[in-house]
Amino acid sequence: MAAFDELDPLSGRKVLVENNLTFHDVTEAVAAPIEIPNARWWGFFIVSVMMLGLLLVSLGWLFWEGVGIWGLNNPVDWGWAIVNFVFWVGIGHAGTLISAVLFLFRQKWRTSINRAAEAMTIFAVICALLFPTVHTGRPWFIYWPLPIPNQMGMWPNFRSPLLWDVFAVSTYFTVSLLFWYVGLIPDLATMRDRAKTTTRKIAYGIFSLGWRGSTRHWQHYEKAYLILAGLATPLVLSVHTIVSFDFAVSQLPGWHTTIFPPYFVAGAIFSGFGMVLTLLVPLRSWFKLENLVTIKHLENMAKIILVTGTMVGYAYGMEFFIAWYSGNPYEQFAFANRAFGDYWWAYWIMISCNVISPQLFWFKAIRRSPLLLFIISIFVNIGMWFERFVITVTSLHHDFLPSSWDYYSPTFWDMTTLIGSFGLFFTLFCLFVRFLPTIAMAEVKSVMPQADPHFGEDGHHE
Amino acid sequence: MSKPIKKKVFGLMAEYETPKGIFHACEKVRDAGYQKWDSYTPFPVHNLDKAMGLPPSILGWIVFICGMTGASCGMLLQWWTSTIEYPVIIAAKPYFSYQAFVPVTFELGVLLASFGAVFGMLGLNRLPQWYHSCFNSERFARVTDDKFFICIEASDPKYDPERTRKLLESTGAAHIEEVED
């Protein structure tokens, strides 16, 4: 591991592609690993598919028997299904942040990580959409929240945050998928032009839509990309805001707070970057992408985790301050119960993982160590799952009526469904790294120094 | 037996090694007054559209119209269902409680604007187009990797096999070939 980053001789900034790769080297580095079968890939794929099988068994039993197989009880009628939903939606947000927000801020380092992060977004949102669909108990009526004319003459209640959620998450999924596909078109054309087998030629050929790199096309393409980034930026902020409304618009102490939207968005980006590191640290070493996803890229992501983790810590503190400052005893009880009640252990797991562990990123040596980044990213994932557990369960289990207070525990089937959703996520991600370019080749090439049309002209550098 | 079919010429294709090379070549072809020509690059070369003299993209207007359509249809849908088609008092709110209708209005606006951006881009680019004469050139497969091309089409009124070839040679092309239609 280099102690210092290579610097661009002209701009003096850190180079994004190390070791003086040519354009062709970039194509080779990205495309070669997905053209040859890989024994390690099969190992991961088989394990993922087995976990996916566990999900299918759990869902089969759920549809047969009903939501009674889960640990839900009278006060806690929203359990792991909502916890997992918010967890997975939050993971997705880092992908959109990298692809859209960093694009608008002209952060060129995003180009080598945006493809994998956007793929992560799409797969995470698929996992997220699974839970509200199955938790209704009668998933064949899932079309009811959609405004479809029906024989009952009924229409959805557009004043409900749960309905806003349906629109927000499905729009988010659709727009993320379109954005990802638009980014993929030129790289699919690269795969088509390199393809050796007929199957690959036809498959990549169909999906690359006959892309030929025409400047007349690039012009509209770049405009479309910019507009999509501009649309995805407010969209991603709106999605987790609306997810937080599911809680904040209700009257329950511990949920009914105005801090929820910004706090949820910061937490979502925090957890998403955790998952990006969990995925990219092994991927860059197995696919030998170290020249493209450099230590500097990892360090930048660690800094974003530090910032958002600190924001989340601030929000935890501010919730307690406002509970005390409000002078409302019910609000105060809800928060005292959250930290020191029956679920004190979940609360302190959350604090250790989300507030304390990212503070290690103040140290440069830790930010630049892939192994430590990977370990801390796992803690971030665990911590953010517990955050949603703490918010959901501690507020519900001691609600308004003390006679109905109860302790909530998950069942075997709660756990298999969560593990199974990871199976779905990793199966999709395995298929992605096997068949699609994991790095946006065209975008990386466009930020290399020699891509500048005035590169090498003495003195001039626009 | 019929006469051997004479292959129609699509145009002259010149190949360049660097973004700098194609940038200055495009300026020369533009200044020579050609209309039906195009450049092909593995990634968007900064300002190459200006070097070619292309007008700016109109995609923004398409997206604006789509987005406004989505947002107004979203608000209309909620107004109509909540006040006319299915009026139900919920939480003592007015039938037309427009504040609560903002999220769905916003989401539908973004959704349609995104459709406008993607399908508008594909429409303006006439994609998908799985056959194009440029693909007849074997060297053109490198356009998605690391080579840069200019193709001046035979249908251009100024096209002349000799003079056009001379022009492309003067731009420092690494290789020039005739492409069949």
Chai-1 contact restraints between the chains, C-beta under 6 A:
chainA,res_idxA,chainB,res_idxB,connection_type,confidence,min_distance_angstrom,max_distance_angstrom,comment,restraint_id
A,F23,B,D146,contact,1.0,0.0,6.0,A-B,restraint_1
A,H24,B,D145,contact,1.0,0.0,6.0,A-B,restraint_2
A,H24,B,D146,contact,1.0,0.0,6.0,A-B,restraint_3
A,T27,B,D145,contact,1.0,0.0,6.0,A-B,restraint_4
A,W155,B,T81,contact,1.0,0.0,6.0,A-B,restraint_5
A,W155,B,Y86,contact,1.0,0.0,6.0,A-B,restraint_6
A,N157,B,I90,contact,1.0,0.0,6.0,A-B,restraint_7
A,F158,B,Q78,contact,1.0,0.0,6.0,A-B,restraint_8
A,F158,B,F101,contact,1.0,0.0,6.0,A-B,restraint_9
A,F158,B,V104,contact,1.0,0.0,6.0,A-B,restraint_10
A,R159,B,I90,contact,1.0,0.0,6.0,A-B,restraint_11
A,R159,B,A100,contact,1.0,0.0,6.0,A-B,restraint_12
A,W164,B,P103,contact,1.0,0.0,6.0,A-B,restraint_13
A,F167,B,V104,contact,1.0,0.0,6.0,A-B,restraint_14
A,F167,B,E107,contact,1.0,0.0,6.0,A-B,restraint_15
A,A168,B,E107,contact,1.0,0.0,6.0,A-B,restraint_16
A,T171,B,E107,contact,1.0,0.0,6.0,A-B,restraint_17
A,T171,B,V110,contact,1.0,0.0,6.0,A-B,restraint_18
A,T171,B,L111,contact,1.0,0.0,6.0,A-B,restraint_19
A,V175,B,S114,contact,1.0,0.0,6.0,A-B,restraint_20
A,L178,B,S114,contact,1.0,0.0,6.0,A-B,restraint_21
A,L178,B,V118,contact,1.0,0.0,6.0,A-B,restraint_22
A,V182,B,V118,contact,1.0,0.0,6.0,A-B,restraint_23
A,A189,B,T144,contact,1.0,0.0,6.0,A-B,restraint_24
A,T190,B,T144,contact,1.0,0.0,6.0,A-B,restraint_25
A,D193,B,A141,contact,1.0,0.0,6.0,A-B,restraint_26
A,D193,B,T144,contact,1.0,0.0,6.0,A-B,restraint_27
A,L209,B,L127,contact,1.0,0.0,6.0,A-B,restraint_28
A,L209,B,P128,contact,1.0,0.0,6.0,A-B,restraint_29
A,G210,B,P128,contact,1.0,0.0,6.0,A-B,restraint_30
A,G210,B,Q129,contact,1.0,0.0,6.0,A-B,restraint_31
A,G210,B,W130,contact,1.0,0.0,6.0,A-B,restraint_32
A,R212,B,Y40,contact,1.0,0.0,6.0,A-B,restraint_33
A,R212,B,H132,contact,1.0,0.0,6.0,A-B,restraint_34
A,R212,B,C134,contact,1.0,0.0,6.0,A-B,restraint_35
A,G213,B,Y40,contact,1.0,0.0,6.0,A-B,restraint_36
A,G213,B,T41,contact,1.0,0.0,6.0,A-B,restraint_37
A,G213,B,P42,contact,1.0,0.0,6.0,A-B,restraint_38
A,G213,B,V143,contact,1.0,0.0,6.0,A-B,restraint_39
A,S214,B,D38,contact,1.0,0.0,6.0,A-B,restraint_40
A,S214,B,Y40,contact,1.0,0.0,6.0,A-B,restraint_41
A,T215,B,S39,contact,1.0,0.0,6.0,A-B,restraint_42
A,T215,B,L48,contact,1.0,0.0,6.0,A-B,restraint_43
A,T215,B,D49,contact,1.0,0.0,6.0,A-B,restraint_44
A,T215,B,M52,contact,1.0,0.0,6.0,A-B,restraint_45
A,R216,B,D38,contact,1.0,0.0,6.0,A-B,restraint_46
A,H217,B,N125,contact,1.0,0.0,6.0,A-B,restraint_47
A,W218,B,P44,contact,1.0,0.0,6.0,A-B,restraint_48
A,Q219,B,D49,contact,1.0,0.0,6.0,A-B,restraint_49
A,Q219,B,L54,contact,1.0,0.0,6.0,A-B,restraint_50
A,Q219,B,S57,contact,1.0,0.0,6.0,A-B,restraint_51
A,H220,B,S57,contact,1.0,0.0,6.0,A-B,restraint_52
A,H220,B,L59,contact,1.0,0.0,6.0,A-B,restraint_53
A,H220,B,M121,contact,1.0,0.0,6.0,A-B,restraint_54
A,H220,B,L124,contact,1.0,0.0,6.0,A-B,restraint_55
A,H220,B,N125,contact,1.0,0.0,6.0,A-B,restraint_56
A,E222,B,P44,contact,1.0,0.0,6.0,A-B,restraint_57
A,K223,B,S57,contact,1.0,0.0,6.0,A-B,restraint_58
A,K223,B,L59,contact,1.0,0.0,6.0,A-B,restraint_59
A,A224,B,L59,contact,1.0,0.0,6.0,A-B,restraint_60
A,A224,B,A117,contact,1.0,0.0,6.0,A-B,restraint_61
A,A224,B,M121,contact,1.0,0.0,6.0,A-B,restraint_62
A,I227,B,V63,contact,1.0,0.0,6.0,A-B,restraint_63
A,I227,B,A117,contact,1.0,0.0,6.0,A-B,restraint_64
A,L228,B,A117,contact,1.0,0.0,6.0,A-B,restraint_65
A,L231,B,V110,contact,1.0,0.0,6.0,A-B,restraint_66
A,L231,B,A113,contact,1.0,0.0,6.0,A-B,restraint_67
A,L231,B,S114,contact,1.0,0.0,6.0,A-B,restraint_68
A,L235,B,V110,contact,1.0,0.0,6.0,A-B,restraint_69
A,I242,B,P103,contact,1.0,0.0,6.0,A-B,restraint_70
A,A442,B,F43,contact,1.0,0.0,6.0,A-B,restraint_71
A,K445,B,F43,contact,1.0,0.0,6.0,A-B,restraint_72
A,S446,B,F43,contact,1.0,0.0,6.0,A-B,restraint_73
A,S446,B,P44,contact,1.0,0.0,6.0,A-B,restraint_74
A,A451,B,P19,contact,1.0,0.0,6.0,A-B,restraint_75
A,P453,B,P19,contact,1.0,0.0,6.0,A-B,restraint_76
A,P453,B,K20,contact,1.0,0.0,6.0,A-B,restraint_77
A,P453,B,F23,contact,1.0,0.0,6.0,A-B,restraint_78
A,P453,B,V45,contact,1.0,0.0,6.0,A-B,restraint_79
A,F455,B,K20,contact,1.0,0.0,6.0,A-B,restraint_80
